């Protein structure tokens, strides 16, 4: 019996490529994976201070794991990057949840500000789906959250004493 359920487990690999960002790294990774009968299930990339973190989840045939790992090791050596891969049985990635967006702005962002905000979001039952810098001077951060109503988030965030250190605007 075969199943096409989105919840069906399948053999997959989680690949993490890290290193100094330069043009062509994503291309080289996908070129190395192209000869294999794999499917990209999920991916994400961030660049901070010129460093790339690229993650890719693929579905694969378990019989190809060793060959894929050998090719990834050779690619890492030729590009001067680090590549790690973990293979296991997993379910298909879930749909991304609906999110609320918060905008944080601060001339000098301190970890205590983020501690307060993330603590209040946790208190509201929210989960942070994405946290990213969207501007500088002042530093602007977008926080995407799921799992809590806008009213609940606004209520707990209203209890934060931001002073003049930072501003936090739900919505946007």
ABEGO torsion letter per residue (X at the ends): XBBABAABBBBBBBBBBBEBBBBGAAAAAAAAAAABBBBBABBBBBBBGGBBBBBBBBBBBAAAAAAAAAAAAAAAAAAGBBBBBBBBBBBBBBBBBBBBBBBBBBABBBAAAAAAAAAAAAAAGBBBABBBBABBOBBBBBBBBBGBBAAAAAAAAAABBAEAABBBBBEX
